[in-house]
Amino acid sequence: MTIAAILKDKGDIQSLTPDSTVAQAVALLGEKRIGAAPVLDGGKVVGIFSERDVI
């Protein structure tokens, strides 16, 4: 199995920017029921924000 096969039915990728606040990030994770989101700067992945970053 490939990553593409798993992601094909997941819908749009949810992401954050380096300027996103922690409150915005937590809200996104909660609203979308996801455990993590990539942080994009100019379309380039510069990090990942996860539930563990808040705890």
C-alpha positions, 0 to 999 in steps of 0.5 A, a space after each residue: 500500500 502507498 501513502 497516495 492510496 491512503 490519502 486519496 479519500 481523505 479530502 483536502 490537506 489542512 495546513 498552517 503557516 508559520 504566522 498561525 497562532 497556537 489557538 488557530 492551530 488547536 481550532 483547526 485540529 479540533 474542527 477537522 478532527 486531525 492529530 497534526 497539520 503541516 506548516 507551510 511557508 510559501 508552499 514549502 513544508 517547514 514543520 508539522 504541528 501536532 496535538 503533542 505540541 500543545 500538551 
